[in-house]
Amino acid sequence: MFIGNLFKLIFFLIAVYFFYSVFRMLLFAARNTAGREERLRRDSAERMKAGGKKGGKGEDIIELDKNQYKVE
């Protein structure tokens, strides 16, 4: 009898923890999604203000004179 009640208690605690974890996962996923959408919208607006697809000249672009060349 005691072992049966102990198994019920353990199963109940595992079930409660499972539902708590799923709830937290959904809550944080929704919050992160909302934050990501806002961040993407803000970055898109900043790029549009800058007037380019990448927001101007990127850091990986090197301007060379016509008599210079770059070897990688």
N, C-alpha and C positions, 0 to 999 in steps of 0.2 A: 504494500500500500504506500509506504513512504517513497519507494523508488518511482512509482507511477506519478506521484505528485511532484517529485523532483524533476522528472522528465517533462511534465506539463509546464512547470515553472521555467525551465531552461528553454523549451520551445517558445513559450510566450515572450521571454526576453529577447530571443533571437528574432522573432517576428516583429516586435516593437522596434528593435534596432534596424531591421531591414527597411521598414516603412519610414523611419526617421531618416535613414540614409538616402532613400529615393526622394523624399520630400526636399532634403537639403540640396541634392543634385539638381532637381528641377528648379528650385529657387535660385541657385547660383547660376545655372545655365540661362535662365530668363534674364537675370540681372546683367550678366556678361554680354548677352546678345544685345540688350538695349544699350549698353555702354558702347559696344562696338559699332552699332549703327550710328549713334550720335558722333562718335569719333570719325567714322568714314564720311559722314555728311560734312563735318567741320573741315576735314582735310580736303574734300572735294571742293568746297567753297574757297578754301585758301589757294588751291591750284588754279581755280577759275580766275581769281583775282590776279594771280601771278601771270596769267596769260599763256600758259603752255600746258601740255599734257603732263609733263613731269614737274611743272612748277618752275620752269627756267632751266638754266644749265645745270646739269648734274655734276656731282663730284668726280665721276669717272670719265668726264670729257676733257681732253687736253687739246688746247688750241695750238697749232703749229704754223709757222710761216711757210710760204710755198717752197723754200729751199731746205726745210727741215723734214725729217722723217722719224718715225718711231719704230723700233724693232722690239718685239716682245719675245 
